[in-house]
């Protein structure tokens, strides 16, 4: 592939990419097969904490008593932590991907192409071009900008690394999502000081599909087996995680479920 505005490129023949949606679906199937209960569309509303320990969580009418709660809520990790009176330095930052209609110029084995100056990237998604837009000034919040400005010539999408084609590709979908960002761009993995049984695995800054599974597996050894040491890429730095000792609202009177086996609320 050649473009007149390209002056250098590097190829990593051994690299590849994976589909995060397929990975999550596979993980969910394996978890269920191993006895994990997954409640979908069940956002956590209350975390019951008192006496310096976690006691359980409530999601709608579902109340679960548990000695260990792992906050792996991604971009929502800060909000979930606040329910337990804990300060988790993770904030959401919206990102956008553009999916074109079928693009005849894209080969089935097209590699992932990244434009280093802009951060834009493109790859083939079953014959469609998927273009990642890198914002010039990343925003903070849960709302992503999805208007026509994304396709302007001076936007990240307008400078995408697509090879020239005989026919331009038309836009089929705009896909939005959230990065989970930390102040130092490193993940937060470990126990929350002063709140026994409350752990965090979050803040992967867009690299969760690569680092998350290994960090979760290591955190599971610490959370559930009492192994020593810190599980993740680094321990949570002193002062980055704080528990105020505040207790969430009293749970409703629905019968609690004892979490004798792992439970996932999503």
N, C-alpha and C positions, 0 to 999 in steps of 0.2 A: 504494500500500500504506500502511495506517495501523495504528498500534498505540498504545494509550493511554499506554505508557511511553516513547514517542518524543517528544521535544520539539524536535528540530532534525535536519536531514539535508542532505547535499550530494551532488549528482549530477554525475558527470563523463562526459558523453555520448560523448566520444571515447575513453574507456578501454575496455579489454577484458581477457580472460584467455586463457591458452593452456594446453594439456594437456602437462605435462612428459613423460609417457610417450610421447606421439606425437612430441614433438620429439626425444627420445633415439633413438627408432626411426628417424626420418628421418635424423638425423645418422649413425647406424650404417650405413644404406644408402648414403649419400653417401660415407662413408669407405671402405667396401669397394669401391665403384665407382671410387674414386681410387687403389686399390692398397694400402690399409691392411689389415693382418692383425689381426683381433680374436679373441682367445682368451677365451671366456666361462668362468665358473666356474674361474678360474685366479688365485687370490689370490697375491700376491707373498710369498714366505717368506724370501728372502735377497737382499740387495743387495751385490754384490761391489764394494768400493772399496779403493783402496790408493794410496799415493803422492800423496794429495791429489786423486785423480780417480776418477770413476765408471768401472767396467769392464763392468758388466752386472747382470742380475737372474736369479733363479731362482724359478719357480713350479711346484712339484711336480717332475715329471720334465723339465719344459721349462727349458732354460738359454739365455738370450739374451745375447750380447755386444753392448754398445752404448756409444758415447762420450757419449750424451746420454740422461738419464732425467728425465722430467717427473712429479713427484708431484702428480697431480690426483685423489687418493683421497678427497676430500671429508672426511667425519667421521673417516676412518681415516688422514688425512694425517699426524697426529702419530705413529701407530704405524709407518707406512711410513718416515717420516724417521728414526725410532730405529734401523731396520735398517741405515742407513748411518752411524749415529753422529751424526745431526743432530737438533737440537732445533727442532721446528716447533710454534709456539704455536696449535695447532688442537685443540679437544676436541669430542666428540660431545654433543649435547643432544637427547633424544628428544622427538618431537612426535606428536600423534594427530589423525586425522580420523575423523569418523563419517559413514557412508553409510547413508541411510534406504532403505526400500522405496520403490517408485514413489509419488510425492506428487502427487495430483490438483490441488492448489492452486498448483503451481509452473508458471508460463508457460515455454514453450520459450526465450523470449528474456530470461529473468530475468537481471538484472545481478549481478555480484558485490557482496554487501552486507557491509560491515564495521562491527562495533560498536566504536567507538573506545575507550570506557572499559574494555572487557574484552579487546579484541583478537580476539574470536570473529568468524568470518565464515561466510557460507553462499553457495553458488551452486548452480545446477542442473547436474546431471551426467546428461544423457540421461534426464531425468524424475525422477531421484533427487535428494534434497537432500544435498549434501556440506557438512558443518559442520566447520570447523577449530577446534580447542580450544586456547586460549592458556593455558598453565599459570600459576597465580599466582606460583609460584616455580620457574622453569625448573631442571630437574635436569641433572646431568652424568653421562654414562655411555651405555651402548649398550642398556639395557633400558627399554622404555616401559611406563608404567602403563596397563593396559587393562581395569580392573575396572569394576564397576557404578557406582562413585563418579563416573565421568565424566558420568553422566546425572543427578546430584543437582541440585537447584534452585540450589545455591550454587556450582556448578562453571561453568567457561567454557561448556560445552555447554548447561547449564541456562539460561544467559543469552544463548542464541544469538539472532541477529537475524531468525529466521524469521517471516514474516507469519502471523497466526492462520489456521487452516484449520478446516473443518467436522469433519475427522477427524484425529487426531494421527498423525504418521508413526512407524512402527516401525523399529527399528534392523536394518539388513541386514548391515553389515560394520563392523569397526573396522580402520582402516588406520594403520599405524605407520611412522615414518620418523625420520630423524636430521637435525638442523641441525648445520652445522659452524661452531663458534663460536670467535671470537678474543677476546682480552682487551679490545680497543678497538672491537670490532664492525665492523672493516674487514678486507677480504680481504688475504691474503698472496700476493704475486705477484712472482717474481724468482728470482735465483740464490742458492744457499746459499753463503755465503762459506767459503772454505777447502776446498771440495769441487767441483772442476771438473766440469762436465757435469751437475750435479744442480740441477734447477729445481723451483719450487713454484707451483702455481696452485690455491689452496684457501682455505677460510675465508670463504665468502660469506655466512654468517649468515642463511641462508634466502632469499637473493636470487640464488642461483646461476643459476636459469633465465633471469634477466634479464641478469646481468653475465658469467656464465661463458663463453658463446660468444665475446664480444668480447675478453675477457681471454685466452682460449686462442688466438685468432687472433693477437693481438699478441705473446703469449709465443712462439708458433711462429716469428715473424720473428726474435726475439732468440735463441732456442734453436738454430734450424737455419740461420739465415742470417747470424748474427753482427751484426745491426743494433744500433746503439748505443741507449742510454737504457733506461728501465724500461718494461715493457709494460703494466702493469695500472693500476688506479685509483690506486695509490700504490706506491712501492718498499717492500720489506720494511725496516722501521726497523732501525738498527744495534742489534745485540744480540738481535734477535728470532729470527734464524736463526743457529744455530751448528753447526759440525761439530767433533766431538771428535777426529776422525782415526781413530776405531775402524773396524775392518774387519769385515764380516760373515763368517760361517762359510764355509769353502771350499765351493764348489758341488759337487754330486755329479758322478759321472763320466759322466753322460749327454752325448751330443755337443752342443756349443753351437751355437746358431743365430745367425749374424751378422745384425744388424738393419740391412740395407742400405736397407730401406723402413720406414715407421712401423709399430710393433707396439703394440697396446693389450691390456693384461691387465686383466680385470675379474672 
